[in-house]
Amino acid sequence: RGGYNSSCSSRSDDPAATVITRGSGQGIFFKTHGNGFEGAGTLRIEGLTFRGLGQVSVQAEGFNTNDSEVHVERVWFDQVQRFNLDTGAEFSMHNSLVTRSSSCALRIGFREFDGTPIDTYLERVTIRHSTFANNAGPGLCVGRTDFAEDDWRLELSDSVFWDNGGVDIQFNNPAVPTIDAVLRNNTYTALQSNRALRTAPVATSTANPQFVNAAGGDWRLSGGSPAINSGRINSNLLGQRDFEGNPRWFGEAPDRGAFESNIGSTATVLTVTNTNDSGVGSLRQALIDANAAPNLNEIRFNISGAC
């Protein structure tokens, strides 16, 4: 946990302030169960940058384990071989970046033992508000063509895939007639799946997200980006932060990708100043005004007196 100033009196929430790297292309292996492939664990990786590494691999669930969970929040995988989840654990990634890495930069559900594919019993995958850009091949690969998996399910929303080699997203699951993948409000140009999707993607955009300076490693959204204010409206986002630690939702709707811009209508602050049932300063009037306004609104309480 880094990002502290010289006197350690404050710290930055920017994941780029804490960088984990190794020379000679070596990787990192996270494992939360015992050597006997028993036991289970929950792994949370948050507020970090992994750069210049070989494979970053996570194995949180063995052959005979209980269900495990892996959560990635506000993490940057940059110039790594790939981030490989070779486990059947439930996996979530929010507000994160995967850039300038190898093909299948985020690979989920792939495990080998002495070169032999092993069933990983992949379960639920949730990826939201993340950016996959400038990778050598697909930014996201889930499942595999050469090994039958359980019927995993995936939710992918409000994410940006751009300038990846070949296709942006790849799904494989030969064990089922249709793949249970729900895609909402994403930006990508090409998706490849060996089975039809059970649910048709919703609100997909193929427009250039207009990064500020991808060549210089800046994947924030420029002012004219069609990804701004075009994400899925979800009240659960009100308490979340984007990649840099800023409020996730600013404007008429949240942005797509890892970064939230400050473009759009600012929140209207409505203040309750009395306990009246109606009229100026009442909670009822604040609710009426909030519902009538088109943008994101906020009600605050400032009632004088002992209360």
C-alpha positions in Angstrom: 0.0 0.0 0.0 2.0 2.9 -1.3 1.6 6.4 -2.7 2.7 8.2 0.5 4.3 11.6 0.4 7.7 12.2 1.9 6.4 12.9 5.4 3.9 10.0 5.3 1.1 12.4 6.2 -1.0 11.7 3.2 -1.2 9.2 0.3 -2.5 9.0 -3.2 -5.3 6.6 -4.1 -4.0 6.4 -7.6 -3.0 2.7 -8.4 -0.1 4.0 -10.4 1.5 5.2 -7.2 2.3 1.6 -6.2 4.0 -0.5 -8.9 5.0 -4.1 -8.7 7.6 -5.2 -11.3 10.3 -7.8 -11.9 13.2 -8.1 -14.3 13.9 -10.8 -16.9 10.2 -11.4 -17.6 9.6 -13.2 -14.4 6.0 -13.6 -13.2 4.0 -13.7 -9.9 1.9 -16.6 -8.7 -0.9 -16.1 -6.1 -2.2 -19.3 -4.4 -4.6 -19.4 -1.5 -5.1 -23.1 -1.0 -2.7 -25.8 0.4 -0.2 -27.9 -1.6 -2.6 -30.8 -1.3 -5.0 -28.8 -3.5 -7.4 -28.6 -0.5 -8.8 -25.6 1.3 -10.1 -22.4 -0.2 -9.6 -18.7 0.1 -10.7 -15.2 -0.9 -8.1 -13.0 -2.6 -8.6 -9.2 -3.1 -6.1 -7.2 -5.2 -6.8 -3.5 -5.0 -5.0 -0.2 -5.8 -1.9 -1.6 -7.5 -0.1 -1.5 -10.8 1.6 -4.7 -12.2 4.1 -3.7 -15.0 6.8 -5.3 -17.0 6.1 -8.8 -15.7 5.6 -12.3 -17.2 2.4 -14.0 -16.3 0.5 -12.8 -13.2 -1.4 -16.0 -12.2 -4.0 -16.6 -9.5 -5.1 -20.0 -8.2 -7.5 -19.6 -5.4 -9.3 -22.9 -5.7 -7.9 -26.4 -5.9 -9.3 -29.8 -6.9 -11.2 -30.5 -3.7 -11.9 -27.1 -2.3 -14.9 -25.1 -1.3 -15.9 -22.1 -3.4 -13.4 -19.3 -3.5 -13.6 -15.6 -4.6 -11.1 -13.4 -6.4 -11.8 -9.6 -6.5 -9.7 -7.1 -8.5 -10.5 -3.4 -7.9 -8.7 -0.4 -9.3 -5.7 -2.4 -10.6 -3.6 -1.7 -13.7 -2.0 -4.6 -15.6 0.4 -3.0 -18.0 3.0 -4.7 -20.3 2.6 -8.1 -18.7 2.4 -11.5 -20.4 -1.2 -11.8 -19.1 -3.3 -11.9 -16.0 -4.3 -15.5 -15.8 -7.1 -16.8 -13.5 -6.5 -20.5 -13.6 -9.1 -21.3 -11.0 -12.8 -22.0 -10.7 -13.4 -19.3 -8.2 -15.9 -16.6 -8.7 -14.1 -13.6 -10.2 -14.9 -9.9 -10.3 -12.9 -6.9 -11.9 -14.1 -3.3 -11.4 -12.6 0.0 -12.5 -9.3 -1.5 -13.8 -7.0 -1.3 -16.7 -5.4 -4.0 -18.9 -3.1 -2.5 -21.5 -0.1 -3.2 -23.7 0.0 -6.9 -22.8 0.0 -10.2 -24.7 -2.9 -12.0 -26.4 -5.7 -12.9 -24.0 -4.4 -10.2 -21.7 -7.0 -11.3 -19.1 -7.4 -15.1 -19.4 -10.0 -16.8 -17.2 -10.6 -20.6 -16.8 -7.3 -22.0 -18.1 -5.2 -24.5 -16.1 -2.6 -27.1 -16.9 -0.7 -29.7 -14.9 2.5 -31.0 -16.6 1.0 -29.8 -19.9 -2.3 -31.5 -19.4 -5.5 -29.4 -19.4 -7.4 -29.6 -16.1 -11.0 -28.8 -15.5 -11.3 -25.5 -13.5 -15.0 -25.6 -12.7 -15.3 -22.0 -13.7 -18.4 -20.3 -12.1 -19.4 -16.6 -12.2 -17.4 -13.8 -13.8 -18.3 -10.1 -13.4 -16.3 -7.3 -15.2 -17.5 -3.7 -14.9 -16.1 -0.3 -15.8 -12.7 -1.5 -17.0 -10.6 -0.7 -20.0 -8.7 -3.2 -22.3 -6.5 -1.4 -24.8 -3.5 -1.9 -27.1 -3.1 -5.6 -26.3 -1.4 -7.9 -28.8 -4.5 -10.1 -29.1 -7.9 -10.3 -27.5 -8.2 -8.3 -24.3 -10.5 -10.8 -22.6 -10.6 -14.6 -23.1 -13.0 -16.8 -21.0 -13.1 -20.6 -21.3 -11.3 -22.8 -23.8 -12.1 -24.7 -27.0 -10.2 -27.9 -26.2 -11.7 -28.7 -22.8 -15.3 -28.9 -21.7 -16.1 -26.6 -18.7 -19.1 -26.4 -16.4 -21.8 -23.9 -17.4 -20.1 -20.7 -16.3 -21.8 -17.4 -16.6 -20.5 -13.9 -17.2 -21.6 -10.3 -16.8 -19.7 -7.7 -18.8 -20.8 -4.1 -18.6 -19.7 -0.5 -19.0 -16.2 -1.5 -20.3 -14.1 -0.3 -23.2 -12.1 -2.6 -25.6 -10.1 -0.8 -28.2 -7.1 -1.3 -30.5 -6.5 -4.9 -29.4 -5.0 -7.4 -31.9 -7.7 -9.4 -33.8 -10.9 -9.7 -31.8 -11.4 -7.8 -28.6 -13.3 -10.5 -26.7 -13.2 -14.3 -27.0 -15.6 -16.8 -25.3 -15.3 -20.6 -25.5 -17.4 -23.3 -23.9 -17.9 -26.5 -25.9 -19.9 -28.1 -23.1 -23.1 -26.0 -23.6 -25.4 -25.2 -26.5 -25.4 -21.5 -25.6 -23.0 -19.4 -23.5 -24.6 -17.6 -20.6 -23.0 -14.1 -21.1 -24.8 -10.8 -20.5 -23.1 -7.8 -22.1 -24.5 -4.3 -21.5 -23.2 -0.9 -22.5 -19.8 -1.9 -23.7 -17.5 -0.5 -26.4 -15.8 -3.0 -28.7 -15.4 -3.8 -32.4 -15.2 -7.6 -32.5 -16.4 -10.5 -30.3 -15.7 -14.2 -31.1 -17.6 -17.0 -29.5 -17.7 -20.7 -30.3 -21.3 -20.9 -29.1 -24.2 -18.4 -29.5 -24.8 -16.1 -26.6 -27.9 -16.9 -24.6 -28.7 -13.1 -24.4 -28.1 -10.6 -27.1 -25.7 -7.8 -26.2 -27.4 -4.5 -25.2 -26.2 -0.9 -26.1 -23.0 -1.9 -27.7 -20.9 0.9 -29.3 -18.2 0.4 -32.0 -17.3 4.1 -31.9 -13.7 5.2 -31.1 -13.6 6.0 -27.4 -11.1 8.8 -28.1 -8.5 8.2 -25.4 -6.5 11.3 -24.4 -3.1 9.8 -25.4 -3.0 6.0 -25.8 0.5 6.1 -27.3 1.7 7.9 -24.1 -0.1 5.5 -21.8 -3.1 7.8 -21.0 -6.4 5.9 -21.5 -8.6 8.6 -20.0 -11.5 9.7 -22.2 -11.1 13.0 -24.1 -13.9 15.6 -24.0 -15.7 14.4 -27.2 -15.6 10.7 -26.3 -18.9 8.8 -27.0 -18.1 6.7 -24.0 -18.8 9.6 -21.7 -22.2 9.6 -20.0 -23.2 6.5 -21.9 -22.8 3.8 -19.3 -25.6 1.8 -17.6 -27.5 3.7 -14.9 -27.2 1.8 -11.6 -27.8 3.4 -8.2 -25.1 1.0 -6.7 -22.5 3.1 -8.5 -23.1 6.2 -6.4 -20.7 5.1 -3.7 -18.0 3.7 -6.0 -14.8 5.3 -7.3 -13.1 5.1 -10.7 -9.6 4.0 -11.4 -8.0 7.2 -10.0 -10.2 7.3 -6.9 -12.7 9.9 -8.2 -16.5 9.5 -7.8 -17.7 6.9 -10.4 -20.8 8.7 -11.4 -20.7 12.4 -12.7 -23.3 13.6 -15.2 -26.4 12.2 -16.6 -25.0 8.6 -16.6 -21.7 7.0 -15.6 -18.9 6.8 -18.2 -17.7 3.5 -19.9 -14.3 2.3 -19.0 -12.0 2.7 -16.0 -12.1 6.5 -15.8 -14.9 8.8 -15.0 -14.7 12.3 -16.6 -16.1 15.5 -15.0 -18.1 16.2 -18.1 -21.9 16.5 -17.8 -24.4 18.1 -15.6 -23.2 18.5 -12.1 -25.5 17.3 -9.3 -28.2 19.6 -8.1 -28.1 19.9 -4.4 -31.5 20.2 -2.7 -31.6 21.1 1.0 -34.2 20.2 3.5 -34.5 23.0 6.1 -37.7 22.2 8.0 -40.0 19.3 9.0 -43.0 20.6 7.1 -45.1 18.2 5.1 -45.0 20.4 2.0 -43.7 23.6 0.7 -40.3 25.2 0.3 -37.6 23.5 2.4 -39.6 20.3 3.0 -38.5 16.8 2.2 -41.6 16.4 0.0 -40.7 19.4 -2.1 -37.1 18.2 -2.4 -38.3 14.9 -3.7 -40.6 16.6 -6.2 -37.8 18.8 -7.5 -35.3 16.0 -7.6 -37.6 13.8 -9.7 -38.3 16.7 -12.1 -34.6 17.5 -12.8 -33.0 15.4 -15.6 -29.6 15.0 -14.1 -28.1 13.3 -11.0 -29.5 15.0 -7.9 -28.6 15.1 -4.2 -30.8 15.8 -1.2 -29.1 17.1 2.0 -30.6 17.9 5.4 -29.8 21.1 7.3 -32.7 21.5 9.8 -32.0 24.0 12.6 -32.6 23.3 16.2 -31.9 20.5 18.6 -32.2 17.8 16.0 
